């Protein structure tokens, strides 16, 4: 029977692989996705350096797959296929993990009945497929991100220790431990999450090799923590840190070339390891031999990071942080650009600095200068007042103003009044949060909102795919059991059409319940059951709540973070699988042995993975969607030849990089990310040629913008200068001057502008020669551009570099700002913007600001923009009803709607009503309200249609918008009163009132009295019902 079982176990495992692989391959995105995917695909295709801490193993494996794809246009698809296959292999090893554990629990002496075999295989099928079709795992399985490969390595490592358990007493069994160590080393080059399987692995070893005692369990726990901590905090940074000591000694003291100390260190380390292996073999020290070999193979796997060092030294076009020596590599591995988060002791969000010692000097920054490493600056360590520090600080971030408000809301902070003496010697009162409030935030937000909510998404159901910051309308977990969902979140069955969402998935708690049955089954299954329960719990806890503690996330995250906890959901899927055994045991007195397992397996397959597959398929099917690729290309196509386009975020940068680096689209355009332009390494890269793009005309020398130099440029009104403003070229020359007389001695010799108002003389001949404006606009060219920064006290380095380039560009390179950049980065240049598509071009023409209340910027080049929007741009099948549009894509489509509206509005102003109507209809086709509900820009388009004389079309659209807003208000007003007066429901009510009022004004002004009257009546009716009145 065991031989038969082994065969069936092998076949069934591969069946789960095929099922999951087919599903993933049918639903993968055929090109790059938003967020980090475009960057990761780029790093894999061309072996370039991505964001810290890098993923070299992902790059190597991804590069192999892109080679198989042949054409660069297939690179993204091949990397996505890699993710799909890695995810399918994850399901394969999960199946074999569950069946291994199940066999241990229900068989003895290696014998099993047919019924037991069916139950074991059924548990594997149900648990593995439940995870395969779970929300979080499926999402990562169909895109080119690191999490699919990371999950595969976690599953492989956990399965490998179970294989070792089977042969632990046989000769050469330790080869499985060496294999695991090597996989751990490789996994560092994918994602550190894999290391969290180490404690579970240690306990498998302990349970197999030692007699279990309470003291032994404690020791095993300490050993597992020591191994985990040793790899994370000793091997990963320590390996490179020691190399940097050797490098500094050999280069600065011995006068040898760069990297000589690193090479010597590597040779010394390799020699030491070889000696240690030979010594332990010769002296038959088996345990120490295993330890040394394990460390060696971990380092071999970890050596994949040499790829980062090598490719950075090669100067690839994308070379984030330029980790081309051991010092910069150490900073890269430590993710220093993301800052530090206190874990066990630290400040609150409103903690003041110690007035007597505000900052301490941290470790130095090194740079290569004239054959040596020189210190350019020191890291700054803020010293917070000890009275405002706490153990286990959860509410710590003061990065953004909104954080404090959210902390106080989630933690219900009233605080404890504590006196503080500030730098000026003034006594101020600060409300320091209490530990109870600190823990309340931890449990309500970090545990509840940022972990348990995701957990329930996967095993109970999901409300929709719209990001939630704590309200009841979007992003919550649901179950499908109406009375429970309605009690928590208001009526879920009566949600209006504009709130309907493909990600509204209901599992009726069935996966959750089956997992709970698995937990109770293990607890009641004697010693072996409790051991398995502990092993799985360790994996579940360390990849779940332990990550919650480690990440210490601040509120208002830029996106949902469920992908970070996929390992925890993997562990719960094991319990789901073992829940099948619980049902088999419960029914063994009711059903015959041979039938019992078949019936339970069939029912569980239908009710758990079956329902999950049916519910999740439509919102995980990305097939046919090219939006990220095409929108990225549209940004580039907006730009004139040899242009510079300033971007700021992931989604207006990574898709552009992907288009340029992978598919070769518009490589003459220089994409300049302002977040990175605050760093010296990025400025250096921008000063180099990249493909057809010439170097950017920055005037500063490298030593003038290195870390710690001109990081901030202050803005002052020097009373010695009687002029109201100063010429930009003169001001930049003043800032660039290294003469101490041009610096603020009271601010550490910081650079400054002596005036806050700047002027920039326009070279009319250069403007015409470089075709900056069209001939018909020559008469609009201004003599001077005025930049009024009176409301600013300083400029960050990236903002200063923009002005530096403007001062020295002389209109040679077209300069664009992406439409997604925040207005603060426009530096008051927006009056000279010209919208041409997905970016504003800086032109020496003062825009007409006849509508001061407008939220838009600059003028519109209607001929250029019309050609772009109507002919040149591609839209990634966003208007294909069979293509799923999630929230990220829908958000981008709102920007598209605004672009179309601005073009149509300007066409009306130019008397081109027919063209305006064509533009509006094109927009309605691309961005229908069924995908992106009516909002502000939709109302603007209705107004444009009325003004174009397309009264019938305008009335039809206005009627549809009215019904949409009215249905939304009706739904919101039906919710319990405690929802109406606060939170997102109240905000949505106010928004819909605003939309109706705006629509009513448009209809009234356009002569549609009948619809205007109906809207007015609706507003009055709902205002009477609204508790906020």
N, C-alpha and C positions, 0 to 999 in steps of 0.2 A: 504493500500500500504506500510506503514512503517513496518508493521509486516512482510510482504513479503520481503521487502528490507533487514531487519535485518537477515532473514533466508539466503537469497542469499549472503549477505555480509559475513556471517559466512562461508558458503560453499565455496565461491570463495576464501576467505582467506586461508582456508585449502587446496584448490587446488593449490594455489601458493606455499604453504609449501611442498606439496607432489612433485610437479614438481621440485622445487629447491633441495629438499632432495634427490630425485632419481638421479638427475644430479650429485650432489656432491658425493653421495655414489658410483656412477659408476666411478668417476674420482679421488677419494682419493688415496693418496700414501699408500700402504699397510704396510709400515714400517716407520722408522724415516727418516726425510729429513735432508739436510745440514743446516748449521747455527744453530740457537738456538733450533730447534725442538728436537734433540736428548737429549739435556739437560732438556727441559721442560717435555718430556715424562719420563725421569728418575726421576725428582722431583715428578711427579704425581704418578708413580708406587710405589716408595719406600718412599714417603714423605721426600725427602731430600732437602737440602737448595741450591737453585740455585742462579744465579747472582742478584745483587741488582736491584731494591728494592724488589724483590720477588713477587710471585703471589700465595699467600696461598689459595685463593678461587679456582683458577684454579687447584691447587694441589689436593684440597679436591674433587672437582667434577671429575677431571681426575682419581683420585684413585678409585672412585665409578665405573667408566666405566671400568677400568682395572680389577677390581674384576669380573665384568660381563664377561670379556673375558676368564677367566679361566687360560689358559696357559700363562706364561711369554712371549712366542713368539707372542701372540696376543695383548700384552699390547699397542704397538705402534698403531696397527690398531684400537684399541678401543678408544684411545685418539684422533686419527684422525676422527673417527666416531663422537665423541663428538663435534669436531669442525664443522663437516658437519651438524649435527643436530642443533647446536647453530646458524649456519649461516642460515639454513632453517627457524628457528624461527625468526631470524632477518627479513627475507623476509616477513614472516607472519605478524609481527607487523608493518613493513613498509607499507604493503598493507592496513591494517586497519587505519594507520595514514593518508595515502593519501585519502582514502574514507571518513574518518571523515572530513578532510579539504574540500574536494570536496563537500560534502553534505552541509556544512555550506555556501558554496559559491553560490550554484544554487537552494537551496530550501528555502522556507519561510513558517513560521508557521507549520513546520513539515510535510508539504504535498509535494509529488513529483509525477511526471508522470512516465510512463513506460520508456519513452525516457530518462528522467533525471536519472532514476535508472541505465539504461544500461551505460550511460555516466560516472556515478560515479564509477560503478564497473570496467568499461573499463579503467578509469584513474588509478585505483589501480593496475589492472593487468599489464598494460604497464609500469608504474613506478617501481613497485616491481620487475618484471622480468628483466627489464633493469638493475637494480642494481644487481640482482642475477647473471647475466651473464657478469657483468662488469669485466674488467681485474684484478684490484686490489683486489676486494672483493672475487672473485672466487679463486684467488691464496691463500688467507688466509683461505678459507673455506675447503681446502683439505689437511691441514697439522696440526700437533699438536703444534700450537703456541697460544699465548694469545689473538690474535687480533680477532679471531672469537667469542670467549666468550665476549670480550670487546664490539664488535659491537652489540651482542645480548642484553647486558645490556643497551647500549645507546638507542637501538630501543624500548626496554621495558619501559624505563624511560620516553621517549618522548610520547609513546602511553599512559602511565599511567596518565600523566598530562592532556591529552586530554579526558581521561575517567573522571577525576575529573571535567573538564570543563562542561561535560554533566550533572553532578549532584551537581554542586557547591552550589546550594541553598538548597539542601536537608540535612536532619539530617545525621550526621556521614560522611559527604563528606570529612572531613579532614583526614579520614583514608587513602585516596589515597595519600595525602601529606606525611603521615607517611610511607606508603609503598615506596614512592619515596625516602625518606630520608634513609630508610633501604637499598634500592638498591644502593644508592650512597655510603653508608658505605661498602657494599659488593664489589662494583666496585673498591674501592681502592685496594682490594686484587686481582684484575685482571690487571687493567691498569688505570693510572690517566686520560687518554683521556676521560673517561666517564664523568668526572666532568665538561667538557666544555659544556655539555647540560644545565647546571644550569641557565645561563642567559635566554635562550629560555623558560625554565620552569617558571622563575620569570615573564616574560612578558605575558605568558598565564594567570598566576594568576592576574597580573595587569589589563590586558584587560577585564578579566571576572568580577573583583570585583570593579573596580574604573572607574570613568569617565576619559576618556583619554584627557590629556592636554600635552603641550610641557614640562611644568615643571614636570608633573607626569612621563613622559617618561624618563626625565633626572634622577629623583629620582629612578625610577625602575632600570635604568641602573647602578646607583651607588650601589643600594642594591644588584643587581646580582653580581657585581664585588666584593663587600664586602663578600658575602656568598662564592663565589668561592675562593677568597683570604684567607678567614678565614679557610676554610677546607684545602686548600693546604699548607698554611704557619703557621697556628695556630694549628688546630686539629691534622694533620698528624705528623709534627715534635714536636709540643708543647706537645702533650699528652705524648710522650716518654721523651721529655726533662725534664718536671716536674718530671716524675717518676725517672729520673736519679738524680735529686736533693735530693729526698727522699732517694734514694738508697745510695748516698754518705753520707748523714747525719746518717742513721741508721747503716751503716757498719763501716765507719771510725770514727764517733764520739761516737755512742752508743755501738760499739763493737759487734753488732748483726751479724748473718750469712748473706752470700750473698743472695740477692733477698728479704730480709726482708723488706727493704724500699719500694720496688716495690709492694709487697703484701699489705703493709699498705696503700700505695697510692691508689691502686685499691679498697680496702675496703672503704677508705674515699671518693673516687669519687663516688662509687656506692651508698653509704649512702647519699651523698649530692644530687645525682640525684633522689633517691627515695623520699627524703624529699621534693625536689622542685616539683616533680609530685604531691605528696599528698597536698602540700600547694596550688598549682594552682587549683587543683580539689576542695578543701575545700572552697576556696575563689572565685570559679567560674571565674577564669581568663582564658578564653578559648584560647586567642591568646598566652599567655605565656605558657600555658599548651602544646599547639601544638609545640611551639619552644623547650621546654625542652624535650618533648618526641621525637621530631625529632633529637635533639642532642644525646639523649640516644640511639636511634636505629642506628644512624650513628656510634657511638662508638661500639655498639654491632657488626655491620658489620665489622668495622675496627679491632675488637678484633680477627679476623681471623689471624692476624699477631702473635698472641700468638703461633700459630703452628710453625712459624719460630723460635721463641725463644726456644720452647720446643724441637724441633727436633735438633737444633744446640746444645743445652745442652746435648742431648743424644749422641752427637759425631758421627753423620752419616758419612759414608765414603766421600760423597760429601757434604761439609759444607762450602760454599763460604762465606768468610769474618768472619766466626764463630761468628754470632750475638747472643751470648749466655748470654748477659747482656744488660742493658738498654743503656750503653755507646756505645757498638759496634752495637746495633740495631739502634741507632740514626744515626750513620755513614752509616749504611747499607741503611736505608730509604732515607738518603740524597744523596745517590749514590756518595759518596766522591771519590771512586776509579776512577771515570771518570773525575774528575777535575771540575773546575768552568768555565762557559762561561759568559763574560760580556754581559748584555742586554741593559741597558740604558746609561751607562757611563763606559768607560774603555780604555784599551790600543789598539793600532794598532799592527799588526804583527811584525813590526820592532821597536817598542818602546823600548828604553833602560831603564834599571833600574836606579833609583835615586842613584847616586854615594855616596851620604852622608848617605843614609839609604836604602840599597838594599832590605832587607827583614824585615818583622815584625813578631812578635810571635803571632800565632793564638791560637785557643782553644787547650786544652791538649788532649793527648792520655792516656787513662787509661788501666791498666792491673791488673789482680787479682794476688796478691802476699801475702802469709802468712795471709790470712783472711782479707786483706785490699785491697782498690783500690789505686794503686800508679801511679803517672804520669811518663810515660816512655819517652815522647817527646812532643813537641808542633808542631802543624800544622804551616807550613811556608806560609806566605802571601807575594808575591812579591810586591814591591813598585815601580811602574813605574814613570818615570819622567813626571810630570804634563804637561809639554809642548807638550808631545806626546800622550796625551789622547784626547778623543773625546766623544761627545754625540752620542748615538746610534751606538756603534762600531760594524761593520759587518765584517771587515777584521782584525781579532784579533789573530789568531792561529800562533804560531811559533814552533809548535810541530815537524814539519817535514820541511826539506828544500824545498820540492816541493810546500808547501803551499804558500810561498812568491811568487814564480813564477806564480802560478795560480791566486792569488789575483791580481797581476799586469797585467795579461792577461785579466781576466774578467772585472776588473775595469779600464783598460787602464790607469794605474797609472803612472803619471810623478812626482807627489808630489810637495811639497813645501820645499825648502832647509832651514833647521833649524840647528843651531849650538848646539852641546852638548859637555859638558866637562865630559870625562869618568873618571874612577877610578884612572887612572894614571895621571890625570890632563891635558890630551891631548884634544885639541879642534878638534872635528870631525863633519862633515856635514852629516846629515841624511835627506833623502827625506820623509817627513811626508805626507801621502796621504791626499788629500783634502776631504771635505765633499761631494763634487760632485762625486768624484771617489768612495768614500765609498758607496754612494747611488747607483751609477752605478753598483757596485758589487752586492748590495742587490737586485736590480731589475733584473739584467741580470742573475745572478747565483741563488741566494736563492729563488727569486720569479719565475723567468722564467724557469730556468733549473730544480730546485728542487721542484717546485709545479705545475706551469702551464703545463709543459711538461707531468707530470703525469696525470693531469686533462684531457689533450687532449688524452693521451693514452686511457682513459676510455670512452671518448665521441666523438672522431674523428677517432682514429686508431693508430696503433703502427708499427714502422718500423721493429723491431726484438727484441729478448730478451737479446741482448748483451749490457752490461753496457756502458753507454756513459759518457764521461767526457767533452763533448762539441763539438765533431766533427760532421760531416755530414753523416758518413758511418753507424753508429749504434746507436740504442737506442733512436731515435727521434720519435716524433709523426708524423703521416701521415694521409691522409684522404681517399685516393683512387681516388681522383680527380687529374689526371695526371699533368695537367699544373701547378697546385698549388704546388704539391709535388716536381715536377721536378725543379721548380723555386727556391725553398728553399734548396733542398738537392741534386740536380743533378738527372739524369735519374734514376727513381725508377723501371721502367719496364724492363730495360736492365741489371739488376743486374745478375752477372754470377752465375753458379750453386753453387759455394763454398760460396756464400752469401745468398743463399736461406734459409729461416728460417720459422719454423711453426708459430712463433709469429708475422709474417707479417699480421696484421689484419687491415681491412679497413671497416669503418662504414659510410663513405661518409658524415660526419658531421651530420647525421640524429639524433642521440641522443642529440647532442649539440643543434641543431636547435629546436627540440621539447622542450627542457628545456628552451630555450630563449623564445619560444612562451608562455610557462607557466609563465615566469616572467612577460612578457607584459600583459598577461591575468589578472594576479593578480593586477598589477598596475592600470589597467583600470576597475577593478571590484569594485570600490567604497571603502568605509571605511573598510569593512570586508576584501576585497581583499588586501588592503595595510597592514592590520594587519597580515594577513597570510604571506604576502611577507616579512615583517619585522622579523617574528618569524623564518622562514626558513633561511632568510639571516643571522640572528644571529648564527644559528647552522652552516651554511655554512662558515661563516667568522671565527668563533672561532675554528672550527676544520680544517681550511685551513690556511689562511694567518696569523692568530694569532699564530698558531703552527710554521709557518715559522719564525716569529719574535722570538719566545721563544727558538726554537732549535738553531738558529744562527749557521747554519751548515758551517763547513769549506769545502774547495774543496777537490777533490779526496776522496770521501767517499768510504769505502770498498765494499759497495753494494748499489743497488738502494733502496730508502727510501719511496716509494709510499705508503707502508702500514700505515705510520704514518698519512696519510690524508684520510683514508677510510671514516671517519665521514663526511668530506666535500663532498665527492662523494655521500654519502647517502642523504645528504640534496639536492644535485642537482637532484637526482632521484625523489624527491618529485616534483620538478618543471617539470621534464619530464612527470610524471603522470598527473599533472595539465595542461600540454600542450595539452593533449587529449581534455580537456574541451574547450580550445581555438579553436581547430579545429571544435569541435561540434558546438560551437557558430557561427563560421565563415560560416559553411555550413547549418545552420538551415533554411535559406531561399531557399536552393537548394534541400535539401533532407527532406523527411517526418520525423517527430519527432521520430517515432518508429524505422525507418531504419537508421537514422543519426548516432546514437550512435554505432550501430552494425557495420556499414561500417567503421567508423573512428577507432573504436577499432580494428577491424580485420586488417585494413591496417597498423595501428601503431604497432600492435603486430608483423606483418610480417617484417616491415621495421626497427624496432628498436630492441626489444629483440630477434626477429627471426634472424636478421643478426648478432647480437652480439653472439648469441649461435653458429651459424654456423661458424663464423670466429674464435671464441675463444676456441672451444672444443678441437681441436687437441693440442694446446699448454698449455691447463690446465688439460689434461688427464694424471694423474700420475700413473694410474693403471698398475700393473705389474712391477713397478720400485723399486728395492731393492739396488740401488747402494750405498747410504750412509751407510746402514747397513753393506753390504758386504765389502766395502772398509775399514770401521772401523775395521771389524773383520780381514781383511788382515794385517792391521798394527800390530794387536796383534799376529796373527799367524806367523808373521815374527820373533818374538822374541823367544829366548830360555827361558827355565824354570827359573822363579824367576827374569826375566829381569826388567830393568828400561828403559822406553822409554821416551825421552824428546820430547815434542811437544810444539807448540807455539800459533797456531791460533784456531779459533772456529772449522773449518772444519777438523782439524787433532786432535781434542781433544774430542768434543762432541759425534761424532759417536763411539769413543772408549769407552767413559763412558757409552753410551747407551748399547753397547754390553756387557760390564762387569756387570753393575748394573742391567740391565733388563733381558738380555738373559743368563747371567752367563758365557760368553765366556772368557776364559783365565784370570780368576781372580787372578792368581799368578803373572801376570805382573803389575808393578806399572807405571801408566801413570802420568808423572810429567810435568805439563804445566809451561814453563819458564816465561810466563807473570805473573803467580801467584806466582812463586818461589821468586819473589822480595818482598813478604810480609811475615811478621812473622807468621800469622795465618796458612798460607799454609805450611810453613816449619814445623810447629808443627804437622800438619796433616800427612806430609810425614814421620815423625818420629814415627808414630803409625802403628800398624798392620792393614791391610785392607784385609779382606777375607784371601786368602792364601798367599798374598803378605807380606813379612816381612818388618819391618821398614827400611827406607833408612839409610845408615851409615853416617849420618852427625855428626860431632864432636862437633859443637857448642852447648852450653847450651842455654835454652830459653832466659835468660836475655842477652845473647851475640848476639842474632840476632833480638831482639825486635825492633819495629819501632823506627827509629832514631839511631840505632846502626849497624855499618857496612853496611849501605845502599849503600855506595860506598867504594870500596877499591882502593886506588890510586896505580899507577905503577910508581916506580922511579928507577933510577940507582944510588944507594947510593955509592958515591966515596970512602967511607970507606971500602967497600967490593971490594977487588981487583979481585975476580973471575968474569969471564964473565957471569956466570949463577949461579943459586942457586937451590938446591934440592927442589922439590915441597913439600914434607912432611915437610921439615924445614921451608919453606916459609909460609905454612899454619899454622904451630905451632907459627910462629912469629906473624901472623895476629891475631890468636886466643888469644894470650897472652894479658891480661888486664893491664899489666904493662905500666904506662904512657911513659916509655922510648921507647916503641915500637910504639908510636903514633906520628902523625904530630901535634905539638902544634900550628903551624901557620895555621892549617886548622881545628881548633876545636877538636883536639885530634882524628883526623880521622885515620883509619887503613890504612896500605900500605904494598905493597910488596917491599922489598929493591932492587930487581932486576927485570927487565922486561923479562929476559930469564930464563926459568925454565927447570929443568930436572927431570925426573921421572924414578927411577930405576925399572926395570921389574923383578919381582920374577918369574923366569922361572918355578920353581917347582909348584907354585900356578897356573900359566897359564895352565900347563899340567894337574894338578890335577882337575881343574875346567872345563876342556875341552873347553877352550876359543878358541883354534885353533885346526884344524884337524891334525892327526898324520903326514900326508904328508907335513904339513907346519911347523913342529917343527924346521927345520933348518933355517926357515926365522924369527924366534923370535928374536927381537932386545934386546940388553941389557938395552938400555935407550931410553925413549921417550923424544923428544925435543919439547918444547913449546915456541915459540918465539913471544912475545907480544910487540915487539919494537914499533909497530905502534899504540899502545894504550896508553892512559894516565890514564885510570882507568877501573875498572870492576864494573858492577852493581851487586847487591846482588845475583841475580840468577846465574850470571856467576861465582861469587866466590863460590857459593854453589856447582856448578859442580866440580870445582877443589878440594873443600873440600872433596866431596864424592870420587873423583878419588884417592885422597891421602890416604883415609882410607878404601877403598873397597877391595884392594888387590886381585882384579880379582874374588871376591866371587860372585858378582852379575853381570850378563851380562849388559852392558850399550849400549843403542841404541839412535841414533838421527833420528827423523823422516825426511824423504827426503824433507819435505816441510818447514823445518826450514831455516831461513836466515843464510848465511855463517858466519856472525859476531858472532853468538852464538856457532860456532864450536870451537872457542878459539884456532885456529891453530892446532887442532887435526885431521883435515881432511886427512892428509897424513897417518894416522893410521886407517882410516875407511875401513870397509868391507861391501859392499852392499849385502844384503841378501833378499831383497824384497822391502818393503815399508819403510825401515829404514836402516841406516848405523850402523853396530856394531863396537865398539871401540876394536881393537885388537892390540897386540904388534908386528905388521908386517908393515914395511914401504912399502907403495904402490909404484908401478912403475909409475912414472910420465913421461913416454916417449913422451907423447903428451902434452906439457906445455900449449898449446892453448886450451886444453879441458875445457869445462865448468863443467865437472863432478868431483866428489871427490872420493878418495880412490880406493880400488881394488874391484873385484867382486868375490864372492864365487859361482862359476858357478853351482856346484852340488846342493848346498842348494837353490840357487835362481831358478834353473831350476825346481826343485821339487815343490817349492812354486808357481811359475807362471804357470806352466803347469798342476799341479795336485791338490795342496792344496787350492789355492785361489779360491774364488767365485767372480762373477763379476756383480751380481745384475741385470741380463737381459739387460745389456747395449748394447749387440749386437742384441737384438731382434728388428726388424724393426718396430714393433707395439708399442714399448715403447718410449715415448718422452724423449729426452735428452736435457735439457736446458743448459744454459751457465755454471752454476756452475758444473754440471756433466761433461760437455765437457772439462772444465779446468782441472778437476781431470784426465780425460782420456788422456790429454796431458802428464801428469806425468807418467801415465801407459805406454804410447808409449815410453817414454824415458827409462823406466825400461827395457822393452823388448829389446830395441835397445842396451842398455849397455850389457845385457846378451848375445845377439846374437854376438855383436862385440867381446866380450871376448871369446866366443866359437870358433870363427874364429881364434883368436890368439892362441888358444889351439889346433888348427887343427881339430876341431869338426864341419866341415862345414855342414854336414847333419843336425845336431842338431840346428845349427844356422838358417838354412832355415826353419826348423819346427817352431822355435820360432818366426821368422818374419811372417810366415803365420798365426800363432795363433794371433799375434798382429793385423794383417790386418783384421782378422775375428772379433776380439773384438772391435777394434777402426778403423772402415772403414773411408775413406776420405769423404764419404757422410755425416758422423756425425761430425767428427773433420777434417777439411780441411788439406791438405798437409801443412807442416811447417818444421822447421829445423830438428826435429827428424825423420820425414819421409824421408828426404834426407839422413840422416845418415843410415837409414835402406836400402835404395837403394844401397848405397855404400857397406853395409854389404852383400847384396845379390850378388853383382858383385864379391866381394872377396870370397864368398862361392862357386863360380862357377855356381850359378843359373842364368846364363846370360839371359835366356829367361824371367824368372820372373822379373829380375831386369830391363830389357828393357821395359817390359810392364808397370811396376810401374813408371819408369822414364818417359815414354811417357804420362801416365795419369797425372803425376805431372806437366810436361811441359805444357800440354793443360790447366791445371787448372791455373797455373801462368800466362800463355799467355792471357787467357780469363780475368783474373783479371786485368792485365795491360791494355788490350784493353778497358775495362770498365772505369778504372780510368782515362786513357788518354782522354776519350771522355767527361770528365766533364769540365765545364767552367774553364778558366785559373785561376780565383781568388781562386778556390779550390785547384789547382794543386801545388801551390808554398808554401802553409802553411797548418798547421793543420794535421788532421789524414789522409787526402788523400795523402799528400806528404809523410808522414811516411809509409803508405801502399805501395806507389810506390817504395820507397827506399827498403822496405823489400822484395818486389817481384823481384826487380832487383838483390838483394843479393841472393835470393833463386835460380834464374835462373843462376846466375854466379856460384854458388856452384854446381848446377846440371850439368852445362856444364863441369866443372872441373872433376866431378866424371865420366861423360860419356867419356870424352877424355882420362882420365887415365885408363878407363876400356876397351878402344878400340871400343867404339860405336861412330865412327867418323861421321856417318850420322846424328844422333840425336844431337851430339855436334855441328855440322855445322848449323843445323836448329836453335838451341838455340842461337848460336852466332849471326846469322842473325836477329833473333827476338830482341835480346838485342840492336843491333846497330840501328834497325828501330825505336824502341821506344825511345832510347836515343836521336835521332835526333828530335823527337817530344816533348821531355820533356823540359818544360821551365826552369827547375832547372839547365840545363846544360849551 
